[in-house]
Amino acid sequence: MVLPHALCSHVQNAFRARHQRINVPHTVQNLGILSILLRSGFVSSVSRGTVDEPSPTAFIGAPEASRRIWADLKYREDRPVLNNMELISRPSKPIYMTSSEIRALCSGRRAQTVKPLRLGEIAVVKTKSKEHEWVEAREAVQLELGGEVICRAR
């Protein structure tokens, strides 16, 4: 199982190295986190492909080990849009929050041991809901869902 810290460090290092495009292993977790980054405006596009290229048609016939998710990174005035992406829940200490605690986090108050979200910052939450498994913290507040707070990005 690929842990979320691998994706966080991969995305952050790619932005610092000024890469235009990255590929990560195809997992539900990686797809969920990258789609949240896409909706929040940190990456410009997300597509499926193989190790060689971002091609949805090649993805269908590819073996499981060579399936990848490709993301185009976003820069504004030659500066990366994403400055920092860090893990909140660690494998040794997962952080679970109720919807009221996530609301406090989004409104500028500390919740448990997590610092509040600042302006332009997002938090990724994994919920128990099958329909809304990976959501941004503000979406979790609207849907009144609690869950594990995975990472934050700004």
Summary of the structure (lengths in Angstrom):
residues: 154
radius of gyration: 15.7
end to end distance: 25.9
largest distance: 47.8
contacts: 458
relative contact order: 0.18
helix: 32%
strand: 32%
